[in-house]
Amino acid sequence: MKKPPSKIRDEIARLQEQLKAAETREAERIGRIALKAGLGEIVIDESELLSAFDELARRFRSLEVGSQEGSAGRANSLGSVDTSTIKAVPVPGRAGEA
């Protein structure tokens, strides 16, 4: 059964609202963590901070790939932190990321 265009538009609008709410929750979560780590007190250019976050994301993505290849039990650069439950999430709208 085909959906009429108005129902599809309504569903798209509902999903966009859900996405916006989920992105807001994630931004708030990451912001709280950054503040706890003291990043709110550091005077740094936004592009430098973005670059540091990009590097951090690459680091965790590489750990995720390593854990999928069976290296979850080996020591890593995070010490004794269990990274087996960390999931990388692509950032929408970022150029050069697949």
N, C-alpha and C positions, 0 to 999 in steps of 0.2 A: 504494500500500500504506500502510495506516494504522499508525502507531506506537502501541504500548500506552502507557498513562499512565506506567508505571514507567520506560520508556525516555526519555520526554519529560522526566520529573523528573530523571533522571540527566543528561540533556543540559543542562538548565537549571542544575543544580548545577555541572557542569563549566564552563559558560560564565560563571557567577558567579565561580568561582575564577579564571578567566582575566582577567575584568574587574578583580577585586581586585588581582591581580598587576600588571596594566597600570597601574592607578591608583597603586599603590605605587611602581612604577618612575618614573612621571611626577612624583610628589610628591618623590621623592628627587632627581631631576634638577633640578627647580625649586628645591628646597631648597639643593642644592650651588651653583647659580648665585646664589641670594640671599646665601648666605654669602660667596661670592667677591666679591660687590658690596658687602659690608660690612653687610648688613642685620641680621646676628646681633649686632652691637655697638650697634645703635640701640634705645633704650628707647622703644617706641611702643605705644599701645593697639591691640589686635587689630582693632577695628572700623576704626580709621584705616588700618592696614596693608591690610586687606581693601579699603577704599575706593580706596587707591592701586593695588592690583592690578587692581581693576575698571576703573579709568581706563586702566591699561596695556593691559589686554585690549581695551578699546574702541579704543584707539589702533592696535593691531596689526590688529584686525578692519577698521578703516576703511582701513588701508594695503592689506589683502588685497583689499578691494572695489575700491580704486583701481587696483591692479595688474591686476585682472581686466578693468578698463575700458581698459587700454592705457597706464596711467601709470607702469609699472614703471621706465621709463628716466628719469623726472623726479626731481629732487632732492626729498627729503622731510625731515621733522624728525629723522630718524636719520642725516643726513649721507650718507656714501657706502655705507652698509650695503645690501646687496642683500636686499630683502624679498620677492622673487618666490617664494621657496621656503617662506615662513612660512605655516603653516596654522593657522587658529583652531580651537580645540576647545571645544565647549560644555561647561560645567561641570554635571554632573548634580546635580539637586536645587536649583538656584538659581532662585528666583522671578523672574518677569519676563523671563526669557531664553527665546528660542524656538530 
